[in-house]
Every structure is written in C-alpha cells, then in structure tokens.
Amino acid sequence: MFNRKKEQINMTEGPLLGKMIRYALPLIFTNLLQLFYNSADMFVVGNFCDDPNALGSVGCTSSIINLILGLMLGMGAGVSVTISQSIGSGDKRRIERAVHTSVLLAVFVGIIVGVTGFFLAPVLLKLMKTPDVFIDKATLYVKIYFCGTIGNAMFNFCSGIMRSRGDTLRPLIFSSVGGVVNVILNLFFVIVLEMGVEGVAIATIIAQMISAVLSVIHLTRLSDACRVNLKKLRIDRGMFMSFVRIGIPAGVQGMLFSFSNMLLQGSYNQLGPLYVNANTAASNVDSYIYNVLAAFYHVALTFSSQNYGAKKYGRMWKVFGLNCACIIAVGLSLGVLSVAFAEQLIGIFDSDPAVIAESKSRLLIMGLFYFTCGLMDTGTAMLRSIGNSVSATVITVFGVCIMRVLWIYTVFAAFPKLIVLYIVYPITWVLTFAALTLTFIFTFRKRVRKEKAVANAA
C-alpha cells in the first residue's frame, strides 16, 4: 500500500474540512509567489525603469503568455488526476509509471511550448492590435520569457506530483526560493545594469529554473512510490494516453479561455494607452484574488480524484460542498477588501491618478464577483477528477469563450466602454458553473449506478 509520510495528507479517511484547509494554505502561498514573479516585474519596470511605456509593454503580454502556456498547464492537470487516482487505489506500480512518464514529459512539453511561444507570440501581439508604443518591448519580453518554459513546465509537473501525494508545503518552499531570487535579480538588472523589460524577463526565467531544479532533487530523494529515479525516466504508453485523455482537453480549454481573454485585451488596446495601463494595474490586483481561489481548484481536483480512485464516492460530494463554501467565504472577503482599498492597491503598480480612477471600475466588478470564477473552476475540477475532461472543456468553451466573443462583437461594439468589458466576466462564470455542476451530477451518478450494476452481476 502507498506509504504516507508525515508531510502528506490522508484524503480518503477522516474529517475533510481541516485537511482541505491544511492542503490549501501552502497552495495559496505558492500561487501568490508565482504571481509575484510577474507583479515584481510590473513593480520594478513601473517604478525604476526610465521607459514610461515599460509597464504597459509587460502588461500586454499576459494574455499571450497564458494562451501558449494553456496546453502545458492542461497536461499538468492530466498528470495530477492520474497520479491522485493511482494513489487512492493504492496501485504502487501505476504510481511509479505515472511519475517517471510525467517528469520526462515535462521536458518535451516545455520545449514545444517554448518554441511555439517564441515564434507565435509576436504575431499574436500584432493581431491583438497592441499599440505601437508597446509592441517592440512587449515582443522582446515575451520572446525571452518563452526561452525558459522548460523550467516552468518542470516545476509545475513536479509540483503536481507532490500535490498528488498530499504534500503542498515543498512546492511553497521551492517557489519561495525562486521568488526571492526573482526580486533580487529584477532590482539588479534594472537598477544596477539599467536594463528594461529584458532584465525582468531574464530574472523570471532564472528564478523558475531554480525552483524546477530544487523540485526534481526533492523527488529523487523520496522513499515511496513517487520517488524519481533518473535512470527509469521513460514514456509509458498507458500513462501517456491517460495524461493525454485528461490533459489535452484541459489544455485546449485553457488555450481557448486565454484566447477569449486575448480578444478582450485587444478591445482594451483599442481604447488607448491610458486604458491599457489602467486595466494592467487593476488586473494585477484582482489576479491575487484569482490565485488564492485557484488553490481550491487543486483541492477539489486532488481530494476528489483520490477518493474516486478509492471508490469512496460519498466523500466526493462532501469535497464539492465544502470547497464551494470555502470559495464563497474567501472570495467575498477578498473582494470587499479589494474595493475598500482600491486606490492604495492600484497605486502599488501605477501612481498616475488618471490610471487609478479608471482602474476602480474593474475592481468593483471583478473583485466582488471573482468567487464565481472559483466556483466555476470547482465544477471543472470535479468533472476532471472522474476522467470527464472533454465535457468540462466543451462546456467552458461555450459558456465562457464563445459567450465572450459574442459579447465583444455585439454589446461592446454598441457600447465601447471599459466597464462593458468587465461585466461579461461574472456573467460567463455563473452560467458555466451551473452547466458544469449539472453535468457532473448527471455523469457521476450514471457511473456509480453502472459500477454497482456490474458488481451485482458479478
């Protein structure tokens, strides 16, 4: 049976809420630290760089980066679900095959994503109608960023392995080390060497690589089935297909989700540099809310996957309910705080009074209603935990991506104001969450009935 260590969490037995919170807290800090990489870039270029357009140049790249990285993050979800289900079922041999396949796969995915992003991102920046004052520096930043995606992929895949075994503390430690390095290098490259956006991009990829190396070293020193033996690294066909079955739909969903956001970014760009800077500053604030809530996506995914593998279906309903309750409580609290301290928070990234004034409308809508995005992600996690990644993708594509595109070319076209773009976010989150939840309930009950029928027949 799988040997659980002290740093691990037994997800298939005992009370759930305390364990879910214990699992979530390191994840929250890990997500915030990874986000801090980008925010540190924004802070340094916004306050210490002589180029007044440096902040907007970095901000213009976020949708592009998320679009290209979507496939990589989706494959990471496939890894997490497969290993979690294997741990829940106690299949040691399956765990070992999944772990070694995922580590080698991270290298291949990192290379593919890096090359794709390097050559495709500059084209996408132009398609987004990025203002001329931003285009050159934004292209430079994104090209450098994608030169380091192997480190990003390796850290995310290795973190997925650690999370699957119930250890969320180690990824936090390794991300913290990378975060400190990132800040120091940002300041050194920009202030001392007088570099611009290229300096913060180089600092980011160095920091990510350090976190990745530390993660791999840790996995090679484990004593259980998740231990990585570099001599055993190979692609297992069965594990690869399992990753693909769950990961590719998740990756496509992430890419299309980012594509819709990229179109929204293009709409922001049409409104002019002031609105680009305002949206960039405000999105840096509300993205912290999103990343806190994103931790609960992994809580639902891992806890539900392990209990599904252990055939403890009643606990899965409890995971779903408790996770939604935590998201509502945490999301609303952070949303209220973001609105109450909007000027101070936005001022961290841009002190221009005009930018601050325009940024407030985003926090008023996005901040207060970001909890509905967390609920939507929980619905996605529950479907993926039972292997139904395709349905999650189809529903999200229609409920979020297509709805946003239609909104841009209808409502926004008729009323081209910044607040009109913000309203579409909570509308699509609520509708998609409802559809995901109903689909999960129907699919899950159908599978349980089928399994019981097979068991009775035997």
N, C-alpha and C positions, 0 to 999 in steps of 0.2 A: 504493500500500500504506500501511497505517497507520503513521504516523511515531512511533516510540518515543523518548521523551526519557530523559535520564539518571535522572530520578526514578522512571521506570517499570520494571516487571519483565517480561522476556520469558518468558511462561509456557508457550509452545509449543515451546521449544527449550532444550537444555542440561540439566544436573543439576537436580533438583527440590527436594531437601530444604533446601538453603541458601536458595533463593529463597522457599520456603514459610515458613521461619522469618523471613526478612527482611520478608516481606509481613505476617506475623502480629504481629510485635512492636509496630509502631505501632498496629495494630488493638487489641491488648490494652490498651495505654495509653489509647487513645481510649475504649474501652468502660469502663475503670475511671474515667476522668474524667467520663463521662456519668453513671455510677453515683454518682460523688462528689457530683453535684448533690443527689441525694436523701439521701445519707448526711450531707452538710453540713447539710441541713435538719434531719435527725434529731439530729445532734450539737448544733446550736445550740438547738433547742427543748427538747432533753433536759437541757441544762446551763445555759442562760441565760434560759429562759422561766419566769415565775412560775407558770404553769399546770402542775400536776403531771400532767395528762392530755394535754398537748400532744404528747408523743412517741407515745402510743397513737393519737391523732387522726390524725396524719400516716401512721402505720403502717397504719391501717385502709384507707387509700385505694389502696394499692399494687395490689391485685388488680383494683380498679375501673379504675384508670388503664391497666393492662396489657390489660384486656379491650377497652376502647374504642380503644386505640392499635393493637390487633392487626391491624385492617384496613389501617391506614397502613403498618405495617412489612411486611405481606404484599405490598402494592403495590410497596414498595421492593425486595423480592426479585425481583419481576417485571421491574423496571427493570434490576437488576443482571445477571440472566441474559440478557436480550435484548441489552443493550449488550455484554456479555462475548462472547457468541456472535458478534455482528457484528464485534467486534474480531478475534476468532480467525479469521474468514473473510476479513478484510481489506476488507469492504464499507463504504467511506467514506460513501456516500450513506445507507445504512441507519443508520450510527452517528449522523450528523447529525440525521436524523429522530427517532431514538430519544431523543437528548439533549434536543432542544427540546420534544418532547412531554412528557418526564418533568419538566422544570422547571415548565412550566405546570400539569401535573397535580398537582404538589406543592401548589400554591396551593389548587386545588379540594378536594383530599383534606384538607388542613389545616383548611379552613373546615367541611367536612362533619363531620369527626371532632370539631372543637371544639364545634360546635353540639350534636351528638349527646351528647357527654360532659357538656356543661354542664347539659342538661336531664335526661339519663337517670341520671347517676351518683348524685344524691341519692336517687332511687328505689331503686337497687341497694343503696345503703348500708343502707337500711331492710330490704330483702329479706334482706340478709346478717345481720340481727339484730345490727347494730352496737350495742354498749352505749350507753345514754343519755348516759353521761358523755363519750362521744367524738363523738356524732352531729353536733352543731352545728358544732364546729370542723372536723371531717372534711369536712362539706358545704361549708363556706367554702373550705377548702384546695383541694378538687377543682374547684370552680367557677372559681376564679382560675386554676388550672393549665390548664384547658381553654380559657381565653381566649387562650392563647399557643401553640396547637398548629400554627399556620402556620409559626412559626419552627422548631419541632421537625420538621415534615414537610419543610420546605425543606432543613434541614441533613442529614437522613437521605437524602433523594433525591440531593442534590448529592454527599454522601459516597459514595453508591452509584456515581455516575458516575466519581468519582475512583478508587475501588477497582477498578472495571471496567477502567480503563486501567493498573492496576498501581501506582497512587500511594496509599499508605496514610499517608504522612507528613503531607500537608497537612491531612487531617481531624484528625489528632492536634494539630497546631498551632492550628487554629481552635477545637477543643474545649478546649484548654489555656487559651486566652484567655478563653473563656466560663466555664471553671471558676474561674479567678482572680476574675473579676467576680462570680460567684455567691457565693463565700465572703465577699468584701468586703461585698457588699450584704446578705447574711444577717446578718452581725455589725452592720452599720449599722442595718438596720431593727429588729432585735430588741433590741440593747443600747442604741443611741442613741435611736431613736424609740419604743422599748418596745412594739413590735408583737409579735404572736404568730404563729400559723400563717400568717396572711395575709401577713406580711412575708417569710417564707421562700418562699412560693408566688410572690410578685411577683418576688423575686430570681431564681428559677429561670427564669421565662419571659423576663425581660430578658436573662439570660445566653444562653439558647437562641437568641434573636433575633439577638444579636451574632454568634454562631457561624454562623448562617444567612447573614447579610449578607456576612461575610467569604468564605464558600464561593462565593456567587454571583459576587462580584467576581473571585475567582480563576478561575472557569470562563470569565468573559468575556475573560480575558487569555491564554488558551491559544492555541497556534498550530496545533493539529492538529484532527482531525475532531470532537473532543469540545468544542471551543470553543463557548460560548453567545453568540449574537447576539440581544439582546433584541428586535430588530425581526423576528426569524424565529420567535418563540415562537408555536406553534400546535399543535393536537391533530391528529396524523396518524392517520387511522383504522386503518391497518395496524399501526402501533406500539402504538396504544391497545389493540387487540384482543390483541396479543401480551402486553402488560403484564397485561391482564385474565385471559387464559388461565392465566398462571402466578401472578399476584399475588392474584387473588380466592380461589382455593383456599388459598393460603398465608395470606391474611388471615383466612379463615374458620377455618383450623386454629389460628391464633394466638388468635383470639377464644374459640374453644371450649376451647382449652388454658387460657386465663386464666379462663374460666367455671368449669372444674373446680377451679382454684385458689381461685376466689371462694367456691365451696361449702366448700372446706376452711377458708378464712378464717372462714366462717360457723360452722363447727364449733369453731374456736379461740375465737370470740366467746362461744359457749355456755358455755365453761369458766370465764369470768370475766376481769376486768381483769388480774390477775397473769399469766395465761397469754397474753393478748393482748400484753402488754408483753414477756414472755419470747420469744414467737415473733417479734415485731418486731425485738428486739435480735439474736437469733440469725440471723434471715433476712438482716439487714444484713451479717453476717459471711460467711455462705455464698454470698450473692449475688456477692461478689467472686470466688469460685471459678468460679461460673457464667459471669460476664462475661469472665474470662480464657479459659475454654473456648469461649465463644461466638465468639471471634475465629477459631477453627479451622473453625467453620461457614462463615464467609465465605471462608476459604482454600479449602475444598473446593468451594464454590459457584462461585467465580470461576475458579480454576485448571481445574476440570473443564469449566465452560462454555466457556472459551476453547479448550481442546483438543477439545471436542466440535464447536465451530464450525470448527476447523481440520482436523477428521476424523483427529485423532491419538489414536485410541482406546486404544492401549496405554499411553499416558501417564496416562489417566484411572484405570486400575487402580492405577498407582503412586501417584497422588494420594490415592486411597482408602486404601491400605495405610499410607502414610507419615503421613497425617492421623490415622488411628486410633492409631498408635504414639505420636505426639506427645501426643495427648489422654490416653492412659493414663499416660504418664510425668509429664506436668504435673499432671493431675488428682489422681493418687495422692499426689504430693509435697505439693501444697497442702492436700489433705485431712488428711494426717498432721499438718502444721503447725497447721491449724485446731483439731484435737483437742488437740494438745500445749499450745497457748497459748490454750485456750478462755476461761479466766477473764479474762485480760488483754484479749483481743479484744472479748469481750462487754461488759466494763467500760467500753470507749470510748463505748458507746451508752447504757448504763444501769448505774449503780454499785450498785443495790439487790441485796444478797446473795441475796434470795429469787428475784429475776429471773435472776440469773446461774446459780443452781442449776438452775432449770427449763430454762434455755436450753441447757445442756450436752448434753441428750439429742438435740436437733436436730442439733448439730454432729457428734455421734458417728455418726449415721446419714447425714445429708445430706452432711456434709463428706467422709467417707471414700468415699462412693459417687457423688459428683457426676460423676466421669469417665464413668459410664454414660450420663448425660444428654448429655454431649458426643458420645459415640458415636452416640446416637440422632439428634442433630442432623446428624451427618455423613451418616448414611443418608438423612435428609431432603434434604440439600444435593445429594447425588449424583442422586437422582430428579429434583429440580427442574432440575438442570443439563442434563438431556436433555429438558426440557419436560414431564415427567410429574408435574406438581404435584398433580393430582387424587388419584393413588394415595397420594402422601405424606400428603395431608390425611385421606383415608379411613382409612388405617392408624393414623395418630396419634389420630384421633377415637376409634376403637375401642380401641386399645391403651393410651391414656392417659386421655382424658376419660371415656369410659363406664366403664372399669375403676375409676377413682377415685370416680365417683358411686356405683357399686355397693358399693364398699368402705365409703363413708360410711354408707350405709343398711343395711349388714349387719354387717361386722366392727366398725366403730367404734360402731355402735348397741349392740352386745353388750358391747363393752369401751371405754367412753368415756374413754380416756386419751390424753394428748398424744403419747406415743411410738407409739401405734397409728396415728395420722395420718401420722407421719413414715415409717413402714415402707413405705407404699404407693408412695412416690416411686420408690425404686430398683427395686421390682418392676415397675412400669409402664415404666420406662426400658429395662430389659433386654429385656422381651418385645417392645416396639415396635422397638427396634434390630434384633432378629433378623428381624422381619417386614419391615422396610424394606430390609434388606440382601438378603434372598432375592428380594424384588420387583425391586430394582434389577438384580441379576444376571440374572434372567429377562428383564426388559424390555429391558435394554441389549443382551444377546446376540441377542435376537429382532430388534431394529432393525438391528444390524450385519449380520446374515445377510440381511435384506431388502434393505439397501442394496447389498450385494455382488451379490445376485441381479439387481438392476436394472442394475448396472454391467456385469455379464457379458452380460446380454441385449442391452444397447446395443452 
